[in-house]
Amino acid sequence: MRKLLRFIVLPTLVGALIIILAFGVLPIPGIQAIAAVSHPNDVFAEVYRDASPSVVAISVRNELGGGNGSGFVIDDAGHIVTNAHVVDEAEEIAVEFFEGGIYRAQLVGLDLASDIAVIKVEAPASQLHPIPFADSADLSVGQTVLAIGSPFRQGWTLTSGIISALDRTIQSLTQFQIGGVIQTDASINPGNSGGPLINLDGDVIGVNAQIISGSRSSSGVGFAIPANLTRRVAEALIQDGEMTYSYIGITGEDVGLSVIETLGLPNDFSGVVVGEVLDDGPAAETDLHEIAEMRTRGDGELVGMRADIITAIDGHSIKGMDDLITYLARHTRPGQVVSLTVHRDGGRIVEIPIELGSR
């Protein structure tokens, strides 16, 4: 091994050579790591080359005039996923492919609660390049991601970034929220809506949907609907024309400092404080209690309280409302019976079974 290493001599690696000859050990893992990241643009270019034929530019005409967005092909039958807000109330939908060709699309179905829609084109097989979904449950913060779409009507634009956070909750096009959302700093602008957020394997991890910005342009805080939810919604829309969601029938909020101090809970205690049990919801048929008997002194400080705090569902810990919404969307169906672990009044633990309704 040492004889072999003496032949690895480059003018720019004299310092490294001295270390090698002194210790007789070449730091192979380090060199491999450097090689793996020395040409990231080559990796990005390869992903873009492979994924772009799957991405489409979408133009719509409606009563307000029209708009544009992005989408991607998911099967050989011509089904395309995009955002519901891109095609909602569209009178005409046109799809343009990366390799050329514009086709009229028909709406298969849309789900305002997840902001996901499926449209379909009658295009030749040579135009249809389905892109696979990744398992969005395996994502991690810091992971490199790429976005392809048509911002400001500029088709097939590639931007890069990382996953900034996971399990975010954003507002849907209904009164309900979308859980399990991916936050990214990859540049997302108007027109990127409905386009794919892709990992370095070229698989879709999410659907670009929203940004936080005062100027309607990218500010490094973008959100994508996770792939697992997208795939589930798309399959339901294709098969049934609609998507149904589980429903508990409560309002609530995360455990805060006032609740912790009033109930004498540990400072790291977390869960969902049940605020209201809705009269027409599944929770109204259970023993779940609303927060009550809140008494305040003149300075507004809470001095007494009764509260049910949901800390787990089917044994899975719940840190807050985001976790509860995400779990219901990912793992449950209407009609399913689940068990809520409830910390009652700062003391005893109770298990409450509930048959989930449909919202």
N, C-alpha and C positions, 0 to 999 in steps of 0.2 A: 504493500500500500504506500509506503513512504517513497519508494523508487518511482512509483507512478505519479505521485503528487509533485515530484521535483520537475516533471515535464509540463506542469500546468503553470506556465510563466507568461504573464502579460505585463507590458511596461507600466500599465496603470494599476497593477496589483502588487507592486513591490512590497508595500507594507504588509499586505495579506500574506505574501510569500514568506516573509520573515517569521510571521506567527506560525505558519504551517510548518516550516523547517524546525522551529524551536519546539513545538509541541507535537509534531507528527500527526496532527488531527485536522482534517478539513471540515469546517462547519457546514456539512452538506444541507441540513434542514434550512439553515439561513439562506444559502444560495438558492435553494429551490423556492423559498418564499419570495425572494427578490425577483426571481425569474417569473413567478406567477403574477406579480403585480407590475412588472416593468413595462408592459404594453397594454394597459386597460383599454385604450382606444381601439385596439385590434379586436378585443372581445366585444366591445360595444358595436363596432361595425359589423361583426359577424351576426350578433343577435338582430340588429336592424335589418340586415340583408335577408335573414331567414324569416323574420316576423312581419315585415312590411307588407308582403303580399296577402297577409291575413287581415290587415287593417283597412278599413274603408272610410271614405269621407261621405258624410250624410248631409243632404240639403233638404229642407222641408218648406212647404208653402202652406200658410194658414191665414186666418182672418186678419192677423196683425201684419202680414206681409211675408215673413219667413224667417228662417234661421239656419244654423248649421251646427254640426257636431261630428262625432267620430263613432266608430263601432268596430267589431271584429267578428269574423266568421267562426262558428263553433261546430259545424258539421257539413257533410257532403250534400245535405238536402237544401242548402242555401240559407239556413237560419243564421241571423246576425244579432249579437247582443249590443245594446246601447243603453243610454240613460232614458228613463221614462220622460224626463222633462225635455229631452231633445225632440221626441216624436209625439208628445201629448197634444191632442186636438189638431194634428197635421191633416191637411186635406190632400197633400201629395208628398210622397217621400221618394227621393232619388238617391241612389247609392253609386258612388264612383270607386272603381278598383285601382289599386296601385299600378297594375300592369295595363291600364287603359280599359275603357268601357264604362258606360253609365246605364244603370238599369232601374226600372221602377220597382219599388218595394211595397209590400203589403204588411200591415200591422198584424202580428200574430196575437199579441197581448202585452199589456203593460201592468206594472205593479207600482202604484204610487208610494206604497209603504216602504219599499226598498229602493225606489228610483231606478228600477231595472225594467227594460222592455226588450222584446224580441220582435224583429221584423224578418221578412223572408223575401228573397229575390229568386227569379227564374233565370239563372245564369248558367253558362256552360261549365262543365266540371273543371275545365282548364283555369277558370277564374276563382274557383273555390279552394282555398287553402286553410282548412281548420287549424286553429291554434289550441293547444291543450291547456287545461287548467292545472295549476299547482294546488297542493293542499295548504290553504292559508292558515291552518292551525299550526304549521311548522315554521312560521315566520319568526324573525327576531329583529329587535331594534338594532340599527346600524347596518343592516343588510343592504347591499347595493341594488338599486332598482332603476328601471328605464321606463319612460313613458313615450308612447307614439300616438300622435293624433294630428288634428288640423286646427291649431290655434289661430284665431283671426283669419280663418279661411286659407291658411298656409298649410297645405296638405303634407302629411307624412313627415312631420317634424319630430326629431328625437331629442329628448332631454333626459338628464340623469340626476340621480341623487341617492338618498338613503331612506330607509324606513325610520322616521323620526319617533314614532310611537305606535302602539298597538291598542286595540280595544277601546278606541275613542267612540263617542256617541254623538251623532249629528242629527239634525232635524230632517225628517222626510218630507214628502209633499202632502202628508196627512198630519193629524194631531199626534201621531206616534213618532218615536225616534228610531233611528237605525243604529244597532249595536255592533260591536266587533270591528269597527271601521279602522282602516289603515291611514295613518298620517305620514306624509312624505314631504321632503323639501325639493323633490324633482319639480321643475317648473311646469305648472299647469295653468292654462289661461282659457278664456272663453273660446269654445270650439274644440277643446280637448275632451269635453264631456262625452262620456260613453266609450272613450278609447281605453286600451289596456295599459295597466301597470304590470311590467314584466320583470321577472328575475333573470339572472345571467344564464339560466338554462333555456331561456326563450319561452317559458311558460307564464301564463297569466296568473298573477296573484291578486288582482283587483281591477275594478272598473273606476277610472277617474271620474269624480262626480262634483266636487265642491272645492272652493278655496275660501280662505278668510282674507279679505282685502277690502280696503276702502276705495280702491281705484279700479276694481274688477280686473286687475292684473296680478300676476304671480308675486307673492310676498314670502314664499318659502313655507307656507302652511296650506298644503293641499290634502284632500281626503279621497280615499278610494273605497268603494264597496268591496268587501272581501270576496275572494274567489269561491269559497265554499257556499256562502249565501247566494251569490250570483248564479252558480250552477244549479242550486236547488230551486231558485225562482225560475230560471230559464226552463228547466225540465217541467215544472208545474205549468208554466204558461203554454208550452208546446203541447203538453198532454191534455190539460184541462181548461186552458184559457184564463186561469186565475191562480192566485197564490193565497193560501190561508195561513194565519199566524196564531200561535197560542196566546192566550189572554188570561191573566189572573184577576184583573178587575180591582186594582188598587192604585192609589197615588202614594208616592213616598219620596224620601230624600236620604242622602248619605248621613251616617252618624257624624254629628259635629261635636264641638267642644262643650256646648251647653248641655247636650244630652249626656255626654260622658260624666260631667261634673255633677249633674242633677241626680243621675241614677247611680253614681259611685262606681263607674266602670273603669277598667284599666285604660290608660291613655292611648294604647295601641288598638283599642277595640274598634271593630268595623262591621258594617252591615247596612241594611236598608230599614229605616224607621218607617213603619206603616203610617201614612198620614190620614188617608181616607179609604174606607172599604165601600166601593161603589154598589149601589142598591141592585143593579141589574147584572152584576158580574159574578163569576164563579166564587170569589172569595166571600160573598155575602152568605153562601151556604155553609161556611166553615166557622170555626171558632176564632178566626183571626180578628184581632181587636184594633180599633183606631187609636191613635195617640189621644190621650184625654187627661183631664184633671191637671191642666197646666196652670199653676198659680204663680203670680209674679209679685215682687215687692215694688215699692215705688220707683226704684231704679231700673225696673224691667228685668231683673235677674230671675231666672226660673228657680223656684224653691220646691216644687213638687210635680211629679209627673207619673203617668202610667203609659207604658209604650210597649208594643210588640216590635222587635227588631229581627228581621230575617237575616240569618247568618249563613245559611246553606240551603241548597236545593238538591235533593237526591244525593246528599253527601258531598256535594261540590261547594267549597267555600265561596261566599259572596261578600266582596268587599264594599260594594256600593251598587247604586242603581244601574250603572253601566254594565256591571257584571251580570246582574239579573236579566237585563234586556238581551245581552249577548247570549247567555245560556239558553234562554227561551227560544231565540231565533235559530241557534245552531243545533240544539239537541232535542227539541220537543215538537209535538204535533197536537192540534186540537183534539180533545177527547182523551188524551193521555193523563194518567193519574201520577202526580209527583208528590214528594214529601218535602214540606218546608220545615227547616229547623229554625225555631223562633226562640229568642232570648226575651223572656217576658218580665217586664217591670224591674229590670236590673237584677233579677234573681234566677228563678227556675227556667229550665230548658224544656220546651214542648215540641213535639213533632205533629205537624198538621198536614194531613193528606188533602189534596185538592185536585179535582178533575178540571183540567184546563179547558177553557172555552175558546171560541174563535172570535177574533176581533173584526 
